[in-house]
């Protein structure tokens, strides 16, 4: 099973540095909203074996690798990680994560 993490403070915006004015992203979407959208897309695409969670570095239960990545690069938050590797930073785009997972699975 693959694990996807969206790393950043809970309740924060998924695309804080949006410059498209909403044409390519939802600038008001939160990290939790992005995680839910990603879960919906992955389920529709048949990726039932991927979990997606929001990991808040200030939460004591935060995954230790996610916390270290966030602490070492705070200006790149939010981070998107797949299996403890940074896949994207500075924003959350569900379609980008889907492309990464397809490539990983050889689809």
DSSP file (Angstrom, degrees, kcal/mol; ACC not computed):
  #  RESIDUE AA STRUCTURE BP1 BP2  ACC     N-H-->O    O-->H-N    N-H-->O    O-->H-N    TCO  KAPPA ALPHA  PHI   PSI    X-CA   Y-CA   Z-CA
    1    1 A X              0   0    0      0, 0.0     2,-0.2     0, 0.0    49,-0.2   0.000 360.0 360.0 360.0 131.4    0.0    0.0    0.0
    2    2 A X  E     -a   50   0A   0     47,-1.6    49,-2.2    80,-0.0     2,-0.5  -0.608 360.0-145.7 -85.8 149.9    1.3    3.4   -0.9
    3    3 A X  E     -a   51   0A   0     -2,-0.2    80,-3.2    47,-0.2     2,-0.5  -0.974   9.3-164.7-120.8 128.1    1.0    6.3    1.5
    4    4 A X  E     -aB  52  82A   0     47,-3.6    49,-2.3    -2,-0.5     2,-0.4  -0.934   6.4-168.3-111.0 133.3    0.4    9.9    0.5
    5    5 A X  E     -aB  53  81A   0     76,-2.8    76,-3.0    -2,-0.5     2,-0.6  -0.960  16.1-159.1-120.0 137.6    0.9   12.8    2.9
    6    6 A X  E     -aB  54  80A   0     47,-2.5    49,-2.7    -2,-0.4     2,-0.6  -0.980  25.9-155.5-107.7 116.3   -0.1   16.4    2.5
    7    7 A X  E     +aB  55  79A   0     72,-3.0    72,-1.9    -2,-0.6    71,-0.6  -0.834  41.7  82.7-106.0 120.8    2.2   18.1    4.9
    8    8 A X  S    S-     0   0    0     47,-1.9     2,-0.1    -2,-0.6    -2,-0.1  -0.901  82.5 -48.7 167.9 170.3    1.3   21.5    6.4
    9    9 A X    >   -     0   0    0     -2,-0.3     3,-2.0    47,-0.2    22,-0.3  -0.382  65.9-106.1 -62.5 131.2   -0.7   23.1    9.2
   10   10 A X  T 3  S+     0   0    0      1,-0.3    -1,-0.1    -2,-0.1     3,-0.1  -0.290 105.3  24.3 -57.6 140.1   -4.3   21.7    9.4
   11   11 A X  T 3  S+     0   0    0      1,-0.3    -1,-0.3    -3,-0.1    -2,-0.1   0.317  94.2 127.3  86.6  -7.8   -6.8   24.2    8.0
   12   12 A X    <   -     0   0    0     -3,-2.0    19,-2.0     1,-0.1    -1,-0.3  -0.344  69.6 -85.2 -80.7 165.6   -4.2   26.0    5.9
   13   13 A X  B >   -D   30   0B   0     17,-0.2     3,-0.5     1,-0.1    17,-0.3  -0.414  23.7-143.1 -72.9 141.7   -4.7   26.6    2.2
   14   14 A X  T 3  S+     0   0    0     15,-3.5    78,-1.1     1,-0.3     2,-0.2   0.771 100.2  30.8 -74.0 -26.9   -3.7   23.9   -0.3
   15   15 A X  T >   +     0   0    0     14,-0.5     3,-1.4    12,-0.3    -1,-0.3  -0.582  69.4 161.7-131.9  70.3   -2.5   26.5   -2.8
   16   16 A X  T <  S+     0   0    0     -3,-0.5    -1,-0.1     1,-0.3    75,-0.1   0.720  76.6  47.0 -68.1 -22.0   -1.2   29.4   -0.8
   17   17 A X  T 3  S+     0   0    0     73,-0.7    -1,-0.3     2,-0.0    74,-0.0  -0.036  78.6 157.7-109.4  31.9    0.9   30.9   -3.6
   18   18 A X    <   +     0   0    0     -3,-1.4    -3,-0.0     1,-0.2    73,-0.0  -0.315  13.6 167.8 -58.3 130.3   -1.8   30.6   -6.3
   19   19 A X        +     0   0    0     -2,-0.0    -1,-0.2     1,-0.0    -2,-0.0   0.259  60.7  81.2-124.3   7.7   -1.1   33.0   -9.2
   20   20 A X  S >  S-     0   0    0      0, 0.0     3,-1.1     0, 0.0    -2,-0.1   0.531  94.1-126.6 -92.6  -6.0   -3.7   31.6  -11.6
   21   21 A X  T 3  S-     0   0    0      1,-0.2    -3,-0.0     2,-0.1     5,-0.0   0.715  71.4 -54.6  69.1  19.1   -6.7   33.4  -10.1
   22   22 A X  T 3  S+     0   0    0      4,-0.0    -1,-0.2     5,-0.0     6,-0.0   0.462 110.7 116.2  94.4   2.1   -8.5   30.1   -9.8
   23   23 A X  S <  S+     0   0    0     -3,-1.1    -2,-0.1     1,-0.2     3,-0.1   0.789  93.0  19.1 -75.0 -25.4   -8.2   29.0  -13.4
   24   24 A X  S    S+     0   0    0      1,-0.2     2,-0.3    69,-0.0    -1,-0.2   0.439 133.1  17.6-121.5  -4.5   -6.1   25.9  -12.6
   25   25 A X  S    S-     0   0    0     68,-0.1     2,-0.8   -10,-0.0    -1,-0.2  -0.943  77.2-103.1-153.9 172.4   -6.7   25.4   -8.9
   26   26 A X    >   -     0   0    0     -2,-0.3     3,-1.8     1,-0.1   -11,-0.2  -0.891  29.0-164.9-102.8 100.7   -9.1   26.3   -6.1
   27   27 A X  T 3  S+     0   0    0     -2,-0.8   -12,-0.3     1,-0.3    -1,-0.1   0.674  86.8  52.4 -64.4 -15.2   -7.2   29.0   -4.2
   28   28 A X  T 3  S+     0   0    0    -15,-0.1    -1,-0.3   -14,-0.1     2,-0.1   0.519  80.6 117.5 -95.8  -6.4   -9.6   28.6   -1.2
   29   29 A X    <   -     0   0    0     -3,-1.8   -15,-3.5   -16,-0.1   -14,-0.5  -0.377  56.7-140.9 -65.8 136.2   -9.3   24.8   -0.8
   30   30 A X  B  >  -D   13   0B   0    -17,-0.3     4,-2.5   -16,-0.1   -17,-0.2  -0.422  26.5-104.2 -88.0 169.5   -7.8   23.7    2.5
   31   31 A X  H  > S+     0   0    0    -19,-2.0     4,-2.4   -22,-0.3     5,-0.2   0.898 124.3  51.3 -59.9 -40.3   -5.4   20.8    2.9
   32   32 A X  H  > S+     0   0    0    -20,-0.2     4,-2.2     2,-0.2    -1,-0.2   0.900 109.7  49.5 -64.9 -40.3   -8.2   18.7    4.3
   33   33 A X  H  > S+     0   0    0      2,-0.2     4,-2.3     1,-0.2    -2,-0.2   0.889 111.0  50.0 -64.0 -39.2  -10.4   19.5    1.2
   34   34 A X  H  X S+     0   0    0     -4,-2.5     4,-2.7     2,-0.2    -2,-0.2   0.903 109.1  51.6 -65.7 -41.0   -7.5   18.6   -1.1
   35   35 A X  H  X S+     0   0    0     -4,-2.4     4,-2.5     2,-0.2    -2,-0.2   0.918 111.0  47.9 -62.0 -42.9   -7.0   15.3    0.7
   36   36 A X  H  X S+     0   0    0     -4,-2.2     4,-2.3     2,-0.2    -2,-0.2   0.916 112.1  49.2 -63.9 -43.1  -10.7   14.5    0.3
   37   37 A X  H  X S+     0   0    0     -4,-2.3     4,-2.5     2,-0.2    -2,-0.2   0.909 111.4  49.6 -62.0 -42.6  -10.6   15.4   -3.4
   38   38 A X  H  X S+     0   0    0     -4,-2.7     4,-2.9     2,-0.2     5,-0.2   0.919 109.9  50.8 -63.5 -43.7   -7.5   13.3   -3.9
   39   39 A X  H  X S+     0   0    0     -4,-2.5     4,-2.3     1,-0.2    -2,-0.2   0.919 111.1  49.2 -59.3 -43.1   -9.1   10.3   -2.2
   40   40 A X  H  X S+     0   0    0     -4,-2.3     4,-2.2     2,-0.2    -2,-0.2   0.929 113.7  45.1 -62.2 -46.7  -12.2   10.7   -4.4
   41   41 A X  H  X S+     0   0    0     -4,-2.5     4,-1.7     2,-0.2    -2,-0.2   0.923 113.3  49.6 -64.7 -45.1  -10.1   10.9   -7.6
   42   42 A X  H  <>S+     0   0    0     -4,-2.9     5,-3.2     1,-0.2     4,-0.3   0.896 111.1  49.6 -63.0 -39.9   -7.9    8.0   -6.6
   43   43 A X  H ><5S+     0   0    0     -4,-2.3     3,-1.3    -5,-0.2    -1,-0.2   0.922 110.6  49.8 -64.0 -44.0  -10.9    5.8   -5.8
   44   44 A X  H 3<5S+     0   0    0     -4,-2.2    -1,-0.2     1,-0.3    -2,-0.2   0.797 111.4  50.3 -64.6 -28.1  -12.5    6.7   -9.1
   45   45 A X  T 3<5S-     0   0    0     -4,-1.7    -1,-0.3    -5,-0.2    -2,-0.2   0.396 122.2-105.1 -91.8   2.2   -9.3    5.8  -10.9
   46   46 A X  T < 5S+     0   0    0     -3,-1.3     2,-1.4    -4,-0.3     3,-0.2   0.616  76.9 135.5  87.8  12.5   -9.0    2.4   -9.1
   47   47 A X    > < +     0   0    0     -5,-3.2     3,-0.9     1,-0.2    -1,-0.1  -0.521  13.6 147.6 -91.8  67.4   -6.2    3.3   -6.7
   48   48 A X  T 3   +     0   0    0     -2,-1.4    -1,-0.2     1,-0.2    -5,-0.1   0.665  62.3  66.1 -74.5 -16.6   -7.9    1.7   -3.7
   49   49 A X  T 3  S+     0   0    0     -3,-0.2   -47,-1.6     2,-0.0     2,-0.5   0.105  82.6  90.8 -96.0  22.6   -4.5    0.8   -2.2
   50   50 A X  E <   -a    2   0A   0     -3,-0.9     2,-0.4   -49,-0.2   -47,-0.2  -0.974  58.1-159.3-120.9 125.5   -3.3    4.4   -1.5
   51   51 A X  E     -a    3   0A   0    -49,-2.2   -47,-3.6    -2,-0.5     2,-0.4  -0.819   5.2-163.0 -99.7 144.7   -4.0    6.2    1.7
   52   52 A X  E     +a    4   0A   0     -2,-0.4     2,-0.3   -49,-0.2   -47,-0.2  -0.986  15.7 166.9-130.0 121.8   -3.9   10.0    1.8
   53   53 A X  E     -a    5   0A   0    -49,-2.3   -47,-2.5    -2,-0.4     2,-0.5  -0.931  36.0-120.9-131.7 156.4   -3.6   11.9    5.1
   54   54 A X  E     -a    6   0A   0     -2,-0.3     2,-0.6   -49,-0.2   -47,-0.2  -0.868  27.2-160.8 -93.8 126.4   -2.9   15.5    6.2
   55   55 A X  E     -a    7   0A   0    -49,-2.7   -47,-1.9    -2,-0.5     2,-0.7  -0.939   2.0-159.1-113.1 113.1    0.2   15.6    8.4
   56   56 A X    >   -     0   0    0     -2,-0.6     3,-2.2   -49,-0.2     6,-0.3  -0.823  10.5-148.5 -92.6 115.6    0.5   18.7   10.6
   57   57 A X  T 3  S+     0   0    0     -2,-0.7    -1,-0.1     1,-0.3     5,-0.1   0.737  97.1  57.6 -57.8 -23.1    4.2   19.1   11.6
   58   58 A X  T 3  S+     0   0    0      3,-0.0     2,-0.4   -50,-0.0    -1,-0.3   0.597  87.1  93.2 -83.2  -9.8    3.0   20.8   14.9
   59   59 A X  S X  S-     0   0    0     -3,-2.2     3,-2.2     1,-0.1     0, 0.0  -0.708  76.0-138.8 -84.1 128.2    1.0   17.7   15.9
   60   60 A X  T 3  S+     0   0    0     -2,-0.4    -1,-0.1     1,-0.3    -3,-0.0   0.764 103.3  57.1 -58.2 -24.6    2.9   15.2   18.0
   61   61 A X  T 3  S+     0   0    0     -5,-0.1    -1,-0.3     2,-0.1     3,-0.1   0.400  78.9 127.8 -88.2   4.4    1.4   12.3   16.0
   62   62 A X  S <  S-     0   0    0     -3,-2.2    -7,-0.1    -6,-0.3    -5,-0.0  -0.324  75.9 -95.1 -60.6 139.2    2.8   13.7   12.7
   63   63 A X     >  -     0   0    0      1,-0.1     4,-2.5     2,-0.1     5,-0.2  -0.331  33.5-131.3 -53.7 132.8    4.8   11.2   10.7
   64   64 A X  H  > S+     0   0    0      1,-0.2     4,-2.1     2,-0.2    -1,-0.1   0.837 104.6  49.0 -64.7 -34.7    8.4   11.7   11.6
   65   65 A X  H  > S+     0   0    0      2,-0.2     4,-2.3     1,-0.2    -1,-0.2   0.909 111.9  49.4 -70.5 -40.8    9.7   11.9    8.0
   66   66 A X  H  > S+     0   0    0      2,-0.2     4,-2.3     1,-0.2    -2,-0.2   0.908 111.0  50.5 -62.5 -41.7    7.0   14.3    7.1
   67   67 A X  H  X S+     0   0    0     -4,-2.5     4,-2.7     2,-0.2     5,-0.2   0.931 110.3  48.8 -62.1 -46.1    7.9   16.5   10.1
   68   68 A X  H  X S+     0   0    0     -4,-2.1     4,-2.1     1,-0.2    -1,-0.2   0.912 111.0  50.3 -61.5 -42.2   11.6   16.5    9.2
   69   69 A X  H  X S+     0   0    0     -4,-2.3     4,-1.2     1,-0.2    -1,-0.2   0.916 113.2  46.2 -62.3 -42.6   10.8   17.4    5.5
   70   70 A X  H  < S+     0   0    0     -4,-2.3    -2,-0.2     1,-0.2    -1,-0.2   0.899 112.8  49.2 -67.0 -41.1    8.5   20.3    6.7
   71   71 A X  H  < S+     0   0    0     -4,-2.7     3,-0.5     1,-0.2    -1,-0.2   0.830 111.6  48.9 -69.1 -31.4   11.1   21.6    9.2
   72   72 A X  H  < S+     0   0    0     -4,-2.1    -1,-0.2     1,-0.2    -2,-0.2   0.726 126.2  25.7 -81.2 -20.4   13.9   21.5    6.7
   73   73 A X    ><  +     0   0    0     -4,-1.2     3,-2.0    -3,-0.2    -1,-0.2  -0.406  66.5 156.5-138.7  60.9   11.9   23.4    4.0
   74   74 A X  G >  S+     0   0    0     -3,-0.5     3,-1.1     1,-0.3    -1,-0.1   0.774  73.9  61.5 -63.0 -25.4    9.2   25.5    5.7
   75   75 A X  G 3  S+     0   0    0      1,-0.2    -1,-0.3    -3,-0.1    -5,-0.1   0.588  99.0  57.6 -76.0  -8.4    9.0   27.9    2.8
   76   76 A X  G <  S+     0   0    0     -3,-2.0    14,-2.4    -6,-0.2    -1,-0.2   0.363  86.5 161.2-100.7   3.7    7.9   25.0    0.5
   77   77 A X    <   +     0   0    0     -3,-1.1   -69,-0.1    -4,-0.2     2,-0.1  -0.463  46.5  56.6 -68.7 139.1    4.9   24.1    2.6
   78   78 A X  S    S-     0   0    0    -71,-0.6    12,-1.3    -2,-0.1    13,-0.8   0.464  76.7-173.5 -80.8 147.8    2.5   22.5    1.7
   79   79 A X  E     -BC   7  89A   0    -72,-1.9   -72,-3.0    10,-0.2     2,-0.5  -0.814  16.0-149.4-102.5 146.2    4.5   19.4    0.7
   80   80 A X  E     -BC   6  88A   0      8,-2.9     7,-3.7    -2,-0.3     8,-1.7  -0.983  21.3-174.3-113.5 123.4    3.0   16.4   -1.1
   81   81 A X  E     -BC   5  86A   0    -76,-3.0   -76,-2.8    -2,-0.5     2,-0.5  -0.930  14.6-165.6-120.6 142.1    4.8   13.2   -0.2
   82   82 A X  E >  S-BC   4  85A   0      3,-2.6     3,-1.2    -2,-0.4   -78,-0.2  -0.991  81.4 -15.3-125.7 122.5    4.4    9.7   -1.6
   83   83 A X  T 3  S-     0   0    0    -80,-3.2    -1,-0.1    -2,-0.5   -79,-0.1   0.902 130.2 -52.2  49.4  47.4    6.0    6.8    0.3
   84   84 A X  T 3  S+     0   0    0    -81,-0.3     2,-0.4     1,-0.2    -1,-0.3   0.652 115.4 112.8  67.0  19.8    8.1    9.3    2.3
   85   85 A X  E <  S-C   82   0A   0     -3,-1.2    -3,-2.6     0, 0.0     2,-0.4  -0.980  74.3-113.9-120.6 135.6    9.5   11.1   -0.8
   86   86 A X  E     +C   81   0A   0     -2,-0.4    -5,-0.3    -5,-0.2     3,-0.1  -0.519  37.4 171.3 -67.7 124.0    8.6   14.7   -1.7
   87   87 A X  E     -     0   0A   0     -7,-3.7     2,-0.3     1,-0.4    -6,-0.2   0.689  64.4  -3.4-105.3 -28.1    6.6   14.6   -4.9
   88   88 A X  E     -C   80   0A   0     -8,-1.7    -8,-2.9     9,-0.0    -1,-0.4  -0.980  61.5-163.5-159.8 159.5    5.5   18.2   -5.0
   89   89 A X  E     +C   79   0A   0     -2,-0.3   -10,-0.2   -10,-0.2   -12,-0.2  -0.979  62.4  36.6-147.7 159.1    5.8   21.4   -3.0
   90   90 A X  S    S+     0   0    0    -14,-2.4   -73,-0.7   -12,-1.3     2,-0.3   0.366 116.9  12.6  83.0  -4.6    4.2   24.9   -2.7
   91   91 A X  S    S-     0   0    0    -13,-0.8     2,-0.6   -15,-0.2   -76,-0.3  -0.928  73.3-109.3 173.5 165.1    0.7   23.6   -3.5
   92   92 A X        +     0   0    0    -78,-1.1     2,-0.5    -2,-0.3   -78,-0.1  -0.951  27.4 175.4-120.1 116.0   -1.5   20.6   -3.9
   93   93 A X    >>  -     0   0    0     -2,-0.6     4,-1.7     1,-0.1     3,-0.8  -0.948  17.7-157.8-118.8 108.3   -2.8   19.6   -7.3
   94   94 A X  H 3> S+     0   0    0     -2,-0.5     4,-2.0     1,-0.3     5,-0.1   0.852  92.6  55.4 -54.9 -37.7   -4.8   16.3   -7.2
   95   95 A X  H 3> S+     0   0    0      1,-0.2     4,-2.0     2,-0.2    -1,-0.3   0.841 104.7  53.8 -67.2 -31.3   -4.1   15.6  -10.9
   96   96 A X  H <> S+     0   0    0     -3,-0.8     4,-2.2     2,-0.2    -1,-0.2   0.922 108.1  49.1 -67.0 -43.5   -0.4   15.9  -10.4
   97   97 A X  H  X S+     0   0    0     -4,-1.7     4,-2.6     1,-0.2     5,-0.2   0.893 108.9  53.8 -62.9 -39.0   -0.5   13.3   -7.6
   98   98 A X  H  X S+     0   0    0     -4,-2.0     4,-2.4     1,-0.2    -1,-0.2   0.915 108.8  48.8 -61.3 -43.2   -2.6   11.0   -9.9
   99   99 A X  H  X S+     0   0    0     -4,-2.0     4,-2.1     2,-0.2    -2,-0.2   0.900 111.1  50.5 -63.3 -40.5    0.1   11.3  -12.6
  100  100 A X  H  X S+     0   0    0     -4,-2.2     4,-2.4     2,-0.2    -2,-0.2   0.930 111.9  47.0 -63.0 -45.9    2.9   10.5  -10.1
  101  101 A X  H  X S+     0   0    0     -4,-2.6     4,-2.3     1,-0.2    -2,-0.2   0.890 110.0  53.0 -65.7 -39.2    1.0    7.4   -8.8
  102  102 A X  H  X>S+     0   0    0     -4,-2.4     5,-2.9    -5,-0.2     4,-0.7   0.925 110.7  47.6 -60.2 -43.2    0.3    6.2  -12.3
  103  103 A X  H ><5S+     0   0    0     -4,-2.1     3,-0.7     1,-0.2    -2,-0.2   0.914 111.3  50.4 -64.6 -42.4    4.0    6.4  -13.2
  104  104 A X  H 3<5S+     0   0    0     -4,-2.4    -1,-0.2     1,-0.2    -2,-0.2   0.879 114.7  43.7 -61.8 -38.3    5.0    4.6   -9.9
  105  105 A X  H 3<5S-     0   0    0     -4,-2.3    -1,-0.2    -5,-0.2    -2,-0.2   0.511 112.7-118.7 -86.5  -5.3    2.5    1.8  -10.7
  106  106 A X  T <<5       0   0    0     -4,-0.7    -3,-0.2    -3,-0.7    -4,-0.1   0.808 360.0 360.0  73.1  29.2    3.5    1.6  -14.3
  107  107 A X      <       0   0    0     -5,-2.9    -4,-0.2    -6,-0.2    -5,-0.1   0.415 360.0 360.0 -95.4 360.0    0.0    2.5  -15.5
